[in-house]
Amino acid sequence: MTGDQTSQPGMEESAPWRRVHPVSPMVRGWLVVVAFLYFFGQNALNNIFGSGELPPEAEKDWDFTPSVLLVIAAGIGILVVIMVGFFLSWYFTKYQVTDRHVQVNSGVVFRQQRQARIDRVQAIDIVQPLVARIFGLAELKFEVADSGSTAMRLAYIKIAAAKVLRNDILARAAGLKQEREAGPAAEGPAPEVAAEPVASVPPSPEAPERTVAVVPPPRLIAATLLSPWLAAVLLFVISMIVATVASDGQISLFYLIPGLIGVVPVLWGQFNQGYNFRAAMSEDGLRLSYGLLETSHQTVPPGRVQAVMVTQGIIWRRFGWYRVVVNVAGYGNQEGSLRSTLLPVGTRQDVLNVLSIVLPEPGTDRPSELVGAGIGGSGSSEGFITSPRSARWLSPFAYRRQGFAVTETALLSRAGVLTHSLVIIPHERIQGIFLTQGPLNRPLGLTGIEFCTTDGPISPRVKQMSLETGRELFMSQASRAARARRLKDRDHWLEEENHE
């Protein structure tokens, strides 16, 4: 997200510019250095020792010929150029934190200025790739409302400084007012660019946290191997093997190789994202940490969650496992798909613990029973309104289950037979409502309702309601959403809680 770079009065004029850690370019470009050293070293050694013996003129005291020395000098020169490029990249990369914005300037030839408004920051992730972990560094990823993807990155600073900076920015985004320490930084012209990556204001203390969900590695491995899509892949592979045997080899198994190779990144992504997964509750919101080679630390403020979905596949049902994903403004549909997972695999109690944080006001005195009916129930229990009998012609197995319920603060929509799903949408997060009636629904007097939220893995909708029920829900929900938006502004949710 690129914004206006004009300076703001007061605080912004005196906020110092900071540089990232000096080894940041090396962390970003280590693969280039390794590749250069490998290929150059391999070629140089082949040229020098490829024949199995030293050149005659170089046998005495390893006196290499001028051509060999020229190759070595060229390699050293290229390496020096790379190092100079890394230095310039570090020198021209700096950031500034003000009361209103976080700004990052980078680029040597082509200058780039990135800016994120603090009041639009939805979440901040701390990411540590493997090489960054070796140097104790971390990258901050800023998610900004309506950006659709990662708006800005700050890479790399010390992990301790990254935590301090994240806590401070989240505190400001939550509406907290911090007092500045009187000092040289608050007087006179802006100071010189500082080399130490520390926050420009007295740091906000890290909010205490309480663990609410942990994913043990054995459960993660079992859940990954028992996922429905992997079972479908295994069934396809088995069917191909049977077909090959039955056709006396006329069907080649070679065509399975690309598909099987494509499965590996998906399996690795799920395993890496769920490994060492931990969810904790704090005043900042729901804190998530996970990762094997690349570790990530997320903080999801509850007021920024647009919709929540709990799913349970037919294979997981036997073990009582569930998955929780969310729509968060700024995550979008691409890179944010993995980071939209609040719980990769957990028990029912884990689900209730997570929901109690991201949806602290369920609007009912029986939240556990309501969620239970939404995840695995059917019929009209706990106030759910289901599809009429006429829907059995289109959904003979699902019409008794699919339906919706409304509380004072949220709308719940459930669906699915093989995979149960429950979607929860706070009233104030509904941005639009559409009443739809397709050619199959029209003769049966059925209609569907779609609810618009921010982009993400969840597309909230209510399926196959009677026309009368659909119209009533359409009108009443539009009124509830408008009223909820007027009465409650969660952009400064933390400030409201602290004032209570």
DRENKE-659206 format. One record per residue (C-alpha): residue in three letters; x, y, z. Coordinates in Angstrom, 3 decimals. Layout:
BEGIN
<pt "ALA", <X, Y, Z>>
...
//
This chain:
BEGIN
<pt "MET", <0.000, 0.000, 0.000>>
<pt "THR", <1.653, 3.201, -1.147>>
<pt "GLY", <0.444, 6.334, 0.505>>
<pt "ASP", <1.092, 10.032, 0.605>>
<pt "GLN", <4.600, 10.618, 1.814>>
<pt "THR", <4.144, 14.178, 3.006>>
<pt "SER", <5.226, 14.683, 6.574>>
<pt "GLN", <2.686, 15.189, 9.314>>
<pt "PRO", <2.948, 17.933, 11.902>>
<pt "GLY", <4.213, 17.443, 15.394>>
<pt "MET", <5.233, 13.920, 16.088>>
<pt "GLU", <5.944, 12.930, 12.490>>
<pt "GLU", <8.437, 15.750, 11.988>>
<pt "SER", <10.496, 14.564, 14.962>>
<pt "ALA", <10.155, 10.794, 14.496>>
<pt "PRO", <13.587, 9.349, 13.686>>
<pt "TRP", <14.296, 7.179, 10.676>>
<pt "ARG", <15.783, 3.787, 11.532>>
<pt "ARG", <17.786, 1.359, 9.454>>
<pt "VAL", <17.263, -2.372, 9.339>>
<pt "HIS", <19.900, -4.811, 10.567>>
<pt "PRO", <23.146, -4.697, 8.514>>
<pt "VAL", <22.961, -8.373, 7.531>>
<pt "SER", <19.396, -8.031, 6.169>>
<pt "PRO", <20.500, -8.006, 2.503>>
<pt "MET", <22.513, -11.161, 3.142>>
<pt "VAL", <19.482, -12.858, 4.684>>
<pt "ARG", <17.363, -11.907, 1.667>>
<pt "GLY", <19.999, -12.754, -0.953>>
<pt "TRP", <21.928, -15.617, 0.630>>
<pt "LEU", <20.798, -17.962, -2.126>>
<pt "VAL", <22.490, -15.740, -4.731>>
<pt "VAL", <25.779, -15.851, -2.829>>
<pt "VAL", <25.615, -19.599, -2.322>>
<pt "ALA", <24.750, -20.204, -5.981>>
<pt "PHE", <27.605, -17.957, -7.147>>
<pt "LEU", <30.145, -19.618, -4.851>>
<pt "TYR", <28.988, -23.067, -5.927>>
<pt "PHE", <29.034, -22.544, -9.686>>
<pt "PHE", <32.129, -20.351, -9.742>>
<pt "GLY", <34.018, -22.639, -7.382>>
<pt "GLN", <33.024, -25.715, -9.365>>
<pt "ASN", <34.115, -24.193, -12.673>>
<pt "ALA", <37.340, -22.819, -11.235>>
<pt "LEU", <38.301, -26.149, -9.671>>
<pt "ASN", <37.490, -27.984, -12.889>>
<pt "ASN", <39.672, -25.605, -14.874>>
<pt "ILE", <42.547, -25.880, -12.442>>
<pt "PHE", <42.413, -29.539, -11.398>>
<pt "GLY", <40.232, -31.011, -14.117>>
<pt "SER", <43.121, -32.826, -15.769>>
<pt "GLY", <44.090, -34.522, -12.530>>
<pt "GLU", <47.429, -32.746, -12.280>>
<pt "LEU", <48.652, -29.166, -11.943>>
<pt "PRO", <49.799, -27.262, -15.016>>
<pt "PRO", <53.536, -27.782, -15.606>>
<pt "GLU", <54.289, -24.129, -15.042>>
<pt "ALA", <52.384, -24.259, -11.732>>
<pt "GLU", <53.945, -27.383, -10.208>>
<pt "LYS", <56.596, -25.453, -8.346>>
<pt "ASP", <55.220, -23.784, -5.172>>
<pt "TRP", <51.674, -23.763, -6.652>>
<pt "ASP", <52.656, -20.913, -8.933>>
<pt "PHE", <49.443, -20.532, -10.908>>
<pt "THR", <49.466, -19.116, -14.391>>
<pt "PRO", <48.193, -15.572, -15.050>>
<pt "SER", <45.013, -17.001, -16.598>>
<pt "VAL", <44.195, -18.899, -13.397>>
<pt "LEU", <44.913, -15.834, -11.287>>
<pt "LEU", <42.688, -13.795, -13.597>>
<pt "VAL", <39.796, -16.209, -13.041>>
<pt "ILE", <40.267, -16.015, -9.277>>
<pt "ALA", <40.493, -12.217, -9.377>>
<pt "ALA", <37.309, -12.053, -11.494>>
<pt "GLY", <35.493, -14.221, -8.957>>
<pt "ILE", <36.639, -12.044, -6.081>>
<pt "GLY", <35.617, -8.948, -8.021>>
<pt "ILE", <32.109, -10.287, -8.652>>
<pt "LEU", <31.793, -11.204, -4.983>>
<pt "VAL", <32.877, -7.689, -4.000>>
<pt "VAL", <30.255, -6.221, -6.356>>
<pt "ILE", <27.589, -8.377, -4.704>>
<pt "MET", <28.727, -7.244, -1.257>>
<pt "VAL", <28.682, -3.573, -2.339>>
<pt "GLY", <25.163, -4.112, -3.664>>
<pt "PHE", <24.145, -5.588, -0.320>>
<pt "PHE", <25.660, -2.612, 1.499>>
<pt "LEU", <23.846, -0.070, -0.686>>
<pt "SER", <20.601, -1.978, -0.262>>
<pt "TRP", <21.016, -1.803, 3.518>>
<pt "TYR", <22.084, 1.843, 3.485>>
<pt "PHE", <19.065, 3.023, 1.505>>
<pt "THR", <16.545, 0.928, 3.434>>
<pt "LYS", <15.076, 2.722, 6.436>>
<pt "TYR", <11.805, 2.948, 8.283>>
<pt "GLN", <9.900, 5.404, 10.440>>
<pt "VAL", <7.112, 4.932, 12.977>>
<pt "THR", <4.871, 7.906, 13.734>>
<pt "ASP", <1.552, 8.387, 15.469>>
<pt "ARG", <-0.223, 7.991, 12.138>>
<pt "HIS", <1.913, 5.915, 9.798>>
<pt "VAL", <4.592, 3.278, 9.427>>
<pt "GLN", <6.814, 4.092, 6.448>>
<pt "VAL", <9.521, 2.019, 4.750>>
<pt "ASN", <11.846, 3.504, 2.112>>
<pt "SER", <14.004, 1.185, 0.027>>
<pt "GLY", <15.730, 0.873, -3.326>>
<pt "VAL", <19.033, 2.138, -4.729>>
<pt "VAL", <18.314, 3.012, -8.365>>
<pt "PHE", <14.524, 2.848, -8.217>>
<pt "ARG", <13.339, 4.277, -4.921>>
<pt "GLN", <10.248, 2.735, -3.327>>
<pt "GLN", <8.213, 4.312, -0.549>>
<pt "ARG", <5.714, 2.135, 1.299>>
<pt "GLN", <3.327, 3.462, 3.882>>
<pt "ALA", <0.659, 1.944, 6.130>>
<pt "ARG", <-1.748, 3.968, 8.207>>
<pt "ILE", <-1.707, 2.751, 11.787>>
<pt "ASP", <-5.467, 3.117, 12.182>>
<pt "ARG", <-5.917, 0.800, 9.176>>
<pt "VAL", <-3.521, -1.897, 10.382>>
<pt "GLN", <-5.478, -5.125, 10.771>>
<pt "ALA", <-2.703, -7.456, 11.914>>
<pt "ILE", <1.065, -7.713, 12.166>>
<pt "ASP", <2.914, -10.998, 11.690>>
<pt "ILE", <6.432, -11.755, 12.872>>
<pt "VAL", <8.102, -14.179, 10.456>>
<pt "GLN", <11.488, -15.841, 10.863>>
<pt "PRO", <12.839, -17.763, 7.856>>
<pt "LEU", <15.528, -20.312, 8.601>>
<pt "VAL", <18.475, -18.045, 7.741>>
<pt "ALA", <16.987, -15.141, 9.702>>
<pt "ARG", <16.636, -17.378, 12.758>>
<pt "ILE", <20.382, -18.105, 12.603>>
<pt "PHE", <21.115, -14.367, 13.002>>
<pt "GLY", <18.283, -13.791, 15.491>>
<pt "LEU", <16.364, -11.586, 13.031>>
<pt "ALA", <12.700, -11.321, 12.083>>
<pt "GLU", <10.467, -9.758, 9.459>>
<pt "LEU", <7.306, -7.760, 10.178>>
<pt "LYS", <4.380, -8.176, 7.782>>
<pt "PHE", <1.712, -5.489, 7.981>>
<pt "GLU", <-1.831, -6.315, 6.914>>
<pt "VAL", <-3.884, -3.233, 6.081>>
<pt "ALA", <-7.635, -3.038, 5.543>>
<pt "ASP", <-8.745, -3.192, 1.898>>
<pt "SER", <-5.220, -3.946, 0.673>>
<pt "GLY", <-6.075, -7.488, -0.448>>
<pt "SER", <-2.553, -8.714, 0.293>>
<pt "THR", <0.436, -7.963, 2.472>>
<pt "ALA", <0.610, -4.182, 2.359>>
<pt "MET", <4.140, -3.725, 3.648>>
<pt "ARG", <7.119, -5.684, 4.919>>
<pt "LEU", <9.899, -4.594, 7.242>>
<pt "ALA", <12.884, -6.943, 6.959>>
<pt "TYR", <14.964, -7.607, 8.954>>
<pt "ILE", <15.375, -6.413, 12.526>>
<pt "LYS", <16.292, -8.123, 15.774>>
<pt "ILE", <13.538, -10.401, 17.063>>
<pt "ALA", <13.344, -8.515, 20.368>>
<pt "ALA", <12.994, -5.181, 18.552>>
<pt "ALA", <10.364, -6.721, 16.246>>
<pt "LYS", <8.251, -7.771, 19.221>>
<pt "VAL", <8.537, -4.335, 20.812>>
<pt "LEU", <7.627, -2.612, 17.560>>
<pt "ARG", <4.665, -4.902, 16.929>>
<pt "ASN", <3.311, -4.386, 20.455>>
<pt "ASP", <3.627, -0.625, 20.141>>
<pt "ILE", <1.910, -0.413, 16.743>>
<pt "LEU", <-0.906, -2.752, 17.787>>
<pt "ALA", <-1.424, -0.661, 20.912>>
<pt "ARG", <-1.742, 2.458, 18.781>>
<pt "ALA", <-4.015, 0.697, 16.310>>
<pt "ALA", <-6.199, -0.362, 19.227>>
<pt "GLY", <-6.630, 3.269, 20.239>>
<pt "LEU", <-4.227, 3.449, 23.171>>
<pt "LYS", <-2.638, 6.843, 23.800>>
<pt "GLN", <0.979, 6.704, 24.879>>
<pt "GLU", <2.901, 9.520, 26.456>>
<pt "ARG", <6.231, 10.428, 24.994>>
<pt "GLU", <9.350, 10.704, 27.017>>
<pt "ALA", <10.776, 14.194, 26.932>>
<pt "GLY", <14.156, 14.102, 25.301>>
<pt "PRO", <16.272, 15.228, 22.393>>
<pt "ALA", <14.133, 13.323, 19.929>>
<pt "ALA", <11.124, 15.491, 20.779>>
<pt "GLU", <12.906, 18.793, 20.367>>
<pt "GLY", <14.337, 20.597, 17.384>>
<pt "PRO", <14.852, 19.103, 13.938>>
<pt "ALA", <14.574, 15.416, 13.151>>
<pt "PRO", <17.605, 13.408, 14.285>>
<pt "GLU", <19.950, 11.530, 12.003>>
<pt "VAL", <19.041, 8.105, 10.765>>
<pt "ALA", <19.685, 5.609, 13.547>>
<pt "ALA", <21.323, 2.267, 12.950>>
<pt "GLU", <19.708, 0.446, 15.857>>
<pt "PRO", <16.277, -0.990, 14.978>>
<pt "VAL", <14.337, 0.115, 18.021>>
<pt "ALA", <10.965, 1.744, 18.351>>
<pt "SER", <10.870, 5.533, 18.270>>
<pt "VAL", <8.652, 5.711, 21.344>>
<pt "PRO", <8.829, 4.167, 24.791>>
<pt "PRO", <7.934, 0.513, 24.122>>
<pt "SER", <4.556, -0.857, 25.093>>
<pt "PRO", <4.921, -3.835, 27.427>>
<pt "GLU", <4.016, -7.139, 25.837>>
<pt "ALA", <0.561, -8.156, 26.957>>
<pt "PRO", <0.487, -11.290, 29.131>>
<pt "GLU", <-0.946, -14.331, 27.451>>
<pt "ARG", <-2.696, -17.568, 28.314>>
<pt "THR", <-2.496, -20.638, 26.115>>
<pt "VAL", <-5.895, -21.786, 24.861>>
<pt "ALA", <-4.990, -24.393, 22.219>>
<pt "VAL", <-1.959, -26.495, 21.293>>
<pt "VAL", <-1.623, -28.936, 18.380>>
<pt "PRO", <0.570, -31.943, 19.295>>
<pt "PRO", <2.716, -33.236, 16.402>>
<pt "PRO", <1.147, -36.747, 16.424>>
<pt "ARG", <-2.334, -35.236, 16.013>>
<pt "LEU", <-1.097, -32.974, 13.213>>
<pt "ILE", <0.485, -35.875, 11.312>>
<pt "ALA", <-2.578, -38.066, 11.707>>
<pt "ALA", <-4.956, -35.260, 10.696>>
<pt "THR", <-2.878, -34.476, 7.603>>
<pt "LEU", <-2.821, -38.110, 6.513>>
<pt "LEU", <-6.558, -38.452, 7.194>>
<pt "SER", <-7.608, -35.305, 5.377>>
<pt "PRO", <-10.423, -35.896, 2.832>>
<pt "TRP", <-8.502, -34.533, -0.149>>
<pt "LEU", <-5.540, -36.827, 0.539>>
<pt "ALA", <-7.910, -39.782, 0.844>>
<pt "ALA", <-9.339, -38.838, -2.567>>
<pt "VAL", <-5.801, -38.716, -4.026>>
<pt "LEU", <-5.001, -42.160, -2.588>>
<pt "LEU", <-8.225, -43.593, -4.008>>
<pt "PHE", <-7.338, -42.167, -7.412>>
<pt "VAL", <-3.835, -43.656, -7.261>>
<pt "ILE", <-5.201, -47.053, -6.257>>
<pt "SER", <-7.758, -46.948, -9.071>>
<pt "MET", <-5.004, -46.080, -11.576>>
<pt "ILE", <-2.870, -48.994, -10.367>>
<pt "VAL", <-5.817, -51.366, -10.676>>
<pt "ALA", <-6.584, -50.028, -14.164>>
<pt "THR", <-2.964, -50.473, -15.206>>
<pt "VAL", <-2.897, -54.080, -14.027>>
<pt "ALA", <-6.249, -54.833, -15.644>>
<pt "SER", <-5.155, -53.365, -18.979>>
<pt "ASP", <-1.851, -55.288, -19.061>>
<pt "GLY", <0.167, -52.074, -18.817>>
<pt "GLN", <-1.610, -50.148, -21.529>>
<pt "ILE", <-2.288, -47.379, -19.011>>
<pt "SER", <1.016, -45.952, -17.851>>
<pt "LEU", <1.575, -44.914, -14.237>>
<pt "PHE", <4.049, -42.308, -15.489>>
<pt "TYR", <1.231, -39.779, -15.694>>
<pt "LEU", <0.744, -40.025, -11.930>>
<pt "ILE", <4.180, -38.579, -11.209>>
<pt "PRO", <3.325, -34.876, -11.841>>
<pt "GLY", <0.208, -35.166, -9.704>>
<pt "LEU", <2.064, -36.866, -6.862>>
<pt "ILE", <4.797, -34.228, -7.023>>
<pt "GLY", <2.107, -31.566, -6.735>>
<pt "VAL", <0.783, -33.191, -3.559>>
<pt "VAL", <4.108, -32.779, -1.751>>
<pt "PRO", <4.027, -28.932, -1.422>>
<pt "VAL", <0.453, -29.086, -0.137>>
<pt "LEU", <1.349, -31.674, 2.487>>
<pt "TRP", <4.436, -29.730, 3.490>>
<pt "GLY", <2.480, -26.462, 3.729>>
<pt "GLN", <-0.086, -28.018, 6.045>>
<pt "PHE", <2.558, -29.709, 8.176>>
<pt "ASN", <4.800, -26.639, 8.406>>
<pt "GLN", <1.869, -24.360, 9.254>>
<pt "GLY", <0.553, -26.687, 11.941>>
<pt "TYR", <3.864, -27.771, 13.457>>
<pt "ASN", <4.403, -26.441, 16.975>>
<pt "PHE", <1.077, -24.585, 16.650>>
<pt "ARG", <0.031, -22.629, 19.690>>
<pt "ALA", <-2.877, -20.240, 20.215>>
<pt "ALA", <-2.887, -17.905, 23.194>>
<pt "MET", <-5.195, -15.224, 24.532>>
<pt "SER", <-3.866, -11.772, 25.370>>
<pt "GLU", <-5.111, -8.215, 25.565>>
<pt "ASP", <-3.852, -7.733, 22.009>>
<pt "GLY", <-6.132, -10.496, 20.730>>
<pt "LEU", <-5.475, -14.064, 19.638>>
<pt "ARG", <-1.782, -14.832, 19.296>>
<pt "LEU", <-0.737, -17.643, 16.979>>
<pt "SER", <2.721, -19.139, 16.654>>
<pt "TYR", <3.695, -22.001, 14.363>>
<pt "GLY", <6.291, -23.275, 11.918>>
<pt "LEU", <9.103, -25.771, 11.560>>
<pt "LEU", <11.777, -24.218, 9.339>>
<pt "GLU", <10.075, -20.830, 9.037>>
<pt "THR", <8.397, -19.694, 12.241>>
<pt "SER", <5.561, -17.164, 12.278>>
<pt "HIS", <3.931, -15.183, 15.059>>
<pt "GLN", <0.528, -13.643, 14.361>>
<pt "THR", <-1.725, -11.446, 16.426>>
<pt "VAL", <-5.366, -11.316, 15.338>>
<pt "PRO", <-7.373, -8.594, 17.140>>
<pt "PRO", <-10.933, -9.853, 17.710>>
<pt "GLY", <-12.506, -6.689, 16.361>>
<pt "ARG", <-10.808, -7.235, 12.979>>
<pt "VAL", <-12.318, -10.686, 12.359>>
<pt "GLN", <-14.986, -10.470, 9.663>>
<pt "ALA", <-16.253, -14.075, 9.625>>
<pt "VAL", <-15.374, -17.419, 11.231>>
<pt "MET", <-15.883, -20.917, 9.829>>
<pt "VAL", <-15.606, -24.214, 11.713>>
<pt "THR", <-15.353, -27.351, 9.566>>
<pt "GLN", <-15.226, -31.069, 10.310>>
<pt "GLY", <-14.645, -33.674, 7.622>>
<pt "ILE", <-16.288, -37.073, 7.722>>
<pt "ILE", <-12.996, -38.820, 8.576>>
<pt "TRP", <-12.161, -36.344, 11.336>>
<pt "ARG", <-15.598, -36.814, 12.882>>
<pt "ARG", <-14.580, -40.109, 14.430>>
<pt "PHE", <-11.697, -38.420, 16.267>>
<pt "GLY", <-13.568, -35.250, 17.258>>
<pt "TRP", <-11.250, -32.919, 15.296>>
<pt "TYR", <-12.157, -29.529, 13.837>>
<pt "ARG", <-10.585, -26.774, 11.784>>
<pt "VAL", <-11.177, -23.033, 12.219>>
<pt "VAL", <-10.517, -20.387, 9.552>>
<pt "VAL", <-11.404, -16.694, 9.388>>
<pt "ASN", <-11.783, -13.764, 7.052>>
<pt "VAL", <-9.538, -10.941, 8.213>>
<pt "ALA", <-9.456, -7.610, 6.427>>
<pt "GLY", <-6.158, -7.303, 4.574>>
<pt "TYR", <-5.325, -11.011, 4.269>>
<pt "GLY", <-7.109, -11.545, 0.956>>
<pt "ASN", <-7.306, -14.845, -0.922>>
<pt "GLN", <-3.705, -15.441, -1.990>>
<pt "GLU", <-0.873, -15.329, 0.513>>
<pt "GLY", <-3.331, -14.945, 3.376>>
<pt "SER", <-4.949, -18.340, 2.826>>
<pt "LEU", <-2.577, -20.115, 5.216>>
<pt "ARG", <-2.514, -17.277, 7.719>>
<pt "SER", <-6.305, -17.253, 7.847>>
<pt "THR", <-6.212, -20.507, 9.826>>
<pt "LEU", <-6.882, -19.988, 13.529>>
<pt "LEU", <-6.783, -23.693, 14.376>>
<pt "PRO", <-5.429, -26.300, 11.903>>
<pt "VAL", <-6.787, -29.250, 13.872>>
<pt "GLY", <-8.234, -29.156, 17.357>>
<pt "THR", <-10.764, -30.596, 19.762>>
<pt "ARG", <-14.204, -29.146, 20.414>>
<pt "GLN", <-12.919, -27.442, 23.552>>
<pt "ASP", <-10.108, -25.875, 21.521>>
<pt "VAL", <-12.721, -24.534, 19.096>>
<pt "LEU", <-14.788, -23.023, 21.921>>
<pt "ASN", <-11.671, -21.448, 23.445>>
<pt "VAL", <-10.697, -19.820, 20.139>>
<pt "LEU", <-14.223, -18.626, 19.390>>
<pt "SER", <-14.501, -17.057, 22.831>>
<pt "ILE", <-11.567, -14.788, 21.902>>
<pt "VAL", <-12.336, -13.790, 18.322>>
<pt "LEU", <-16.092, -13.569, 19.014>>
<pt "PRO", <-16.202, -12.471, 22.665>>
<pt "GLU", <-19.891, -11.518, 22.502>>
<pt "PRO", <-21.905, -14.509, 21.211>>
<pt "GLY", <-25.237, -12.821, 21.949>>
<pt "THR", <-26.690, -15.890, 23.685>>
<pt "ASP", <-26.664, -17.480, 27.141>>
<pt "ARG", <-25.940, -20.905, 25.627>>
<pt "PRO", <-22.936, -20.397, 23.344>>
<pt "SER", <-21.539, -23.937, 23.707>>
<pt "GLU", <-24.879, -25.557, 22.895>>
<pt "LEU", <-25.444, -23.189, 19.965>>
<pt "VAL", <-22.022, -23.917, 18.461>>
<pt "GLY", <-22.507, -27.645, 19.015>>
<pt "ALA", <-25.837, -27.555, 17.192>>
<pt "GLY", <-24.234, -25.566, 14.404>>
<pt "ILE", <-21.302, -27.934, 13.912>>
<pt "GLY", <-22.983, -31.305, 14.171>>
<pt "GLY", <-26.699, -30.787, 14.685>>
<pt "SER", <-29.742, -30.889, 12.438>>
<pt "GLY", <-33.326, -29.796, 12.704>>
<pt "SER", <-34.547, -26.828, 14.725>>
<pt "SER", <-32.478, -27.354, 17.869>>
<pt "GLU", <-31.067, -24.191, 19.504>>
<pt "GLY", <-33.211, -21.954, 17.327>>
<pt "PHE", <-31.926, -23.006, 13.895>>
<pt "ILE", <-34.289, -22.511, 10.960>>
<pt "THR", <-33.723, -25.172, 8.305>>
<pt "SER", <-34.673, -25.676, 4.666>>
<pt "PRO", <-38.293, -26.683, 3.953>>
<pt "ARG", <-39.256, -30.173, 2.799>>
<pt "SER", <-39.389, -29.005, -0.798>>
<pt "ALA", <-35.578, -28.681, -0.689>>
<pt "ARG", <-35.240, -32.458, -0.398>>
<pt "TRP", <-35.461, -32.714, -4.181>>
<pt "LEU", <-32.216, -30.733, -4.486>>
<pt "SER", <-30.510, -31.731, -1.230>>
<pt "PRO", <-32.020, -35.025, -0.081>>
<pt "PHE", <-29.416, -35.600, 2.625>>
<pt "ALA", <-28.596, -32.005, 3.607>>
<pt "TYR", <-31.951, -30.220, 3.769>>
<pt "ARG", <-32.557, -31.195, 7.416>>
<pt "ARG", <-29.173, -29.746, 8.382>>
<pt "GLN", <-28.641, -26.632, 6.289>>
<pt "GLY", <-30.087, -23.555, 7.925>>
<pt "PHE", <-29.352, -20.489, 10.021>>
<pt "ALA", <-29.748, -19.010, 13.484>>
<pt "VAL", <-29.591, -15.412, 14.680>>
<pt "THR", <-28.361, -14.062, 18.007>>
<pt "GLU", <-28.157, -10.498, 19.263>>
<pt "THR", <-24.627, -10.097, 17.852>>
<pt "ALA", <-24.131, -12.617, 15.035>>
<pt "LEU", <-25.652, -14.717, 12.269>>
<pt "LEU", <-24.840, -18.441, 12.131>>
<pt "SER", <-25.134, -20.502, 8.948>>
<pt "ARG", <-24.581, -24.259, 8.822>>
<pt "ALA", <-24.369, -26.671, 5.896>>
<pt "GLY", <-22.727, -29.853, 4.672>>
<pt "VAL", <-23.260, -33.583, 5.055>>
<pt "LEU", <-19.862, -35.169, 4.392>>
<pt "THR", <-18.072, -32.072, 5.654>>
<pt "HIS", <-19.944, -30.165, 8.323>>
<pt "SER", <-19.426, -26.413, 8.306>>
<pt "LEU", <-20.584, -23.594, 10.548>>
<pt "VAL", <-20.077, -19.958, 9.542>>
<pt "ILE", <-20.451, -17.162, 12.097>>
<pt "ILE", <-20.696, -13.526, 10.962>>
<pt "PRO", <-20.929, -10.580, 13.383>>
<pt "HIS", <-23.814, -8.357, 12.337>>
<pt "GLU", <-21.656, -5.247, 12.003>>
<pt "ARG", <-19.242, -7.036, 9.632>>
<pt "ILE", <-21.850, -7.693, 6.944>>
<pt "GLN", <-21.136, -5.306, 4.067>>
<pt "GLY", <-23.881, -6.401, 1.691>>
<pt "ILE", <-26.729, -8.881, 1.277>>
<pt "PHE", <-28.002, -10.540, -1.911>>
<pt "LEU", <-31.229, -12.494, -2.300>>
<pt "THR", <-30.769, -15.058, -5.103>>
<pt "GLN", <-33.063, -17.542, -6.814>>
<pt "GLY", <-31.682, -19.809, -9.517>>
<pt "PRO", <-33.592, -21.795, -12.127>>
<pt "LEU", <-33.658, -24.921, -9.940>>
<pt "ASN", <-34.821, -23.076, -6.823>>
<pt "ARG", <-37.562, -21.073, -8.506>>
<pt "PRO", <-40.005, -23.907, -9.283>>
<pt "LEU", <-39.663, -25.202, -5.711>>
<pt "GLY", <-40.226, -21.785, -4.124>>
<pt "LEU", <-36.711, -21.703, -2.673>>
<pt "THR", <-34.185, -18.895, -2.390>>
<pt "GLY", <-30.659, -18.328, -1.152>>
<pt "ILE", <-28.966, -15.420, 0.593>>
<pt "GLU", <-25.326, -14.381, 0.146>>
<pt "PHE", <-23.525, -12.120, 2.615>>
<pt "CYS", <-20.578, -9.934, 1.596>>
<pt "THR", <-17.544, -9.580, 3.853>>
<pt "THR", <-13.880, -8.951, 3.097>>
<pt "ASP", <-12.017, -11.344, 0.783>>
<pt "GLY", <-10.963, -14.587, 2.349>>
<pt "PRO", <-11.561, -18.344, 2.449>>
<pt "ILE", <-15.151, -17.910, 3.684>>
<pt "SER", <-18.112, -17.059, 1.438>>
<pt "PRO", <-21.046, -16.772, 3.870>>
<pt "ARG", <-24.420, -17.847, 2.528>>
<pt "VAL", <-27.695, -19.467, 3.540>>
<pt "LYS", <-28.946, -22.113, 1.117>>
<pt "GLN", <-32.399, -23.184, -0.028>>
<pt "MET", <-34.719, -21.323, 2.305>>
<pt "SER", <-38.386, -20.851, 1.576>>
<pt "LEU", <-39.098, -17.634, -0.303>>
<pt "GLU", <-40.979, -16.154, 2.654>>
<pt "THR", <-38.210, -17.026, 5.121>>
<pt "GLY", <-35.559, -15.701, 2.753>>
<pt "ARG", <-37.285, -12.364, 2.301>>
<pt "GLU", <-37.820, -11.990, 6.029>>
<pt "LEU", <-34.159, -12.801, 6.742>>
<pt "PHE", <-33.042, -10.404, 4.010>>
<pt "MET", <-34.959, -7.458, 5.497>>
<pt "SER", <-34.292, -8.208, 9.150>>
<pt "GLN", <-30.596, -8.902, 8.667>>
<pt "ALA", <-30.082, -5.702, 6.668>>
<pt "SER", <-31.653, -3.790, 9.544>>
<pt "ARG", <-29.589, -5.613, 12.175>>
<pt "ALA", <-26.334, -5.030, 10.260>>
<pt "ALA", <-27.015, -1.310, 9.855>>
<pt "ARG", <-27.950, -0.926, 13.507>>
<pt "ALA", <-24.893, -2.884, 14.700>>
<pt "ARG", <-22.541, -0.734, 12.629>>
<pt "ARG", <-23.986, 2.415, 14.141>>
<pt "LEU", <-23.828, 1.187, 17.722>>
<pt "LYS", <-20.442, -0.463, 17.790>>
<pt "ASP", <-17.096, 0.577, 16.400>>
<pt "ARG", <-14.504, -2.128, 17.052>>
<pt "ASP", <-11.592, -0.340, 15.451>>
<pt "HIS", <-10.574, 0.678, 18.984>>
<pt "TRP", <-11.822, -2.423, 20.763>>
<pt "LEU", <-8.924, -2.568, 23.215>>
<pt "GLU", <-9.508, 0.983, 24.369>>
<pt "GLU", <-13.167, 0.182, 25.053>>
<pt "GLU", <-12.278, -2.885, 27.106>>
<pt "ASN", <-9.750, -0.951, 29.161>>
<pt "HIS", <-12.313, 1.717, 29.962>>
<pt "GLU", <-14.855, -0.771, 31.270>>
//
